[in-house]
Amino acid sequence: MSHPSGVLLVVQLVGVLLYPFMQRSVVGVVAFEAFGVLVLTLAIWSVRDYAGRTSFAIGLGVVGSTLSIINAVNGSTGLALAAAIFHALFYFWAAGNLMVYMLHDNKVTTDELFAVGATFTLGAWGFAYVFQMLQLLQPGCFTAAVDPEGQRTWVELLFLSFTNLSSTGLSDIVPITAHARAVVMIEQLAGLGYVALFVSRLVGLTISRRMGAGSGPQDGAVPIAAPKRDAGT
């Protein structure tokens, strides 16, 4: 697989389109977790050369998915909270290792450009699970224009995460408790920092590489040698 980050990004974006069909039934939740296992596997594959202990990441993903499936069959706030914690840890771990991958040298590859988008989506997933943790600990901490008193669905929390991480501010979902607002502010700062530190760096390196490639002598041009000085001068 020459571009694992690209495959990871495509699969995550496909998941965004599929998740609305998976959140209304037990079968849908199981399918959601099965799809999540695919994302976890691709994330580990993408950062396998830059991760510290791959077994640790595999453990986080397996435990998180197992707890979610058990919770779908036999619902429990404790199981849902534990699953959200393990999922959040994994996605932040994967996003952090992709950042290390993008910073490991001063060369920009095609896969690193795909990693820009994949890292963003991994971060958005991680914060969505943090929002889910907050909602379990503080029911009603998020309100919305539609069904303001109800619990927010996974897709709604993911939508909130994307809008905050990208700083577009278009979400109709609003944090109304102090803790929820604090986490939203942290995510907004993380999104701005990511663009400033990582995206701008890769763009700058790409432009520098192209300028460097075009700064040499043109095809067919003969370089002019500097005149030799007289030995007596």
Secondary structure, 3 states (H helix, E strand, C coil): CCCHHHHHHHHHHHHHHHHHHCCCCHHHHHHHHHHHHHHHHHHHHHCCCCCCCHHHHHHHHHHHHHHHHHHHHCCCHHHHHHHHHHHHHHHHHHHHHHHHHHHCCCCCCHHHHHHHHHHHHHHHHHHHHHHHHHHHHCCCCEEECCCCCCCCCHHHHHHHHHHHHCCCCCCCEEECCHHHHHHHHHHHHHHHHHHHHHHHHHHHHHHHHHHHHCCCCCCCCCCCCCCCCCCCC
